């Protein structure tokens, strides 16, 4: 899902994206669950400080499975199930 410009629900659309490659200290996650919250609403409205540019991809809280590891990542492994919070920290999770 992405938000193409400031506005109401009409600016939200589903879009295909290339799979990202994790950089040093990063991971990619196959997202199974995503939470949208009021921060995402503020981003959709175009409130300064809540979005990084257009198109904006919401979903600062996700749950899923680690897919790939970037260089230097040694606290999780591919296949681990995790939950990611607003601050970008990921936590091992059993569900």
N, C-alpha and C positions, 0 to 999 in steps of 0.2 A: 504494500500500500504506500502511496505517496501523496503529498499535498503539493499541488502545482503552483499555487499563489495564495496570498491572503484572501480569506473569504469564509463562506459557510460550508455546509456539507457538500455542496456542488463542486468544490475544488479538490475533493478527495477521490482518488481513483486507484485501481489496481494496475500494476505495471510489471513487466518482465525486466529483470536486471541480471547482469553478469554476476557469477559467483565471485565474491571478494576473496582475495588471498590475504592471509594474516601477515602482518608485519612483525618485526621483533617485539616480543613481549605480548603479542596479541593471539587470540584464537578466533576461529569462525565457529558458529553454532548453527546447527539445523534447528530452527525455531519451531516448536510444537505448540507453544502457548505464548500469547503476547497480551500485555495489559496496556490499555490506553487510559490516560488520566487527564486531569485538568491542565497539566503542563502541555500536553499535546493539543488541547483546545486553544490554549494561549498561542502556541506556535501557529496553528491553523489560522488564527485571527491576525497573525503578523505582529504580535506584541514584541518589541525589541528585547533581546536577551533570551528568548525562548526558542529560537530556531537558528539554523546555521546557514540558511540559504535555500533557494528554490531550485529544484524540487526538494522538499523536506520529507524524510522518512521517519514517521512517528514510531513510538514503541520503546520506551526507555526501560521497560521491565519485560523480560522474556524468560521462558523456561524451554529447555531443549537438550540436545546432545552435542558435545564437543565434536566437531567434524575435522578440523585441521589445527595444527599448532604452528605458531611462528617461532623463530629462533629465540632460544633462551627460556621458553616456557617449560617448567618442570614441576609445577604444582598440580597439574591436571593432565589427563591423557585423552586421546581420541576415544570416543565412546562413553566418556563420563557424562552423566546427566547433571545439569547445572541450572541454577536460577540466577539471573543477572538483575541487579537492582539499579535504581536511578543513578547512583554514583559510579556505575561501571564496574563494581566489584562482582565477581561471580562466586557462587557458593555451591559446593557439592550438595546434591539433593536427591533424596530417595522418594519416588512416587510410583 
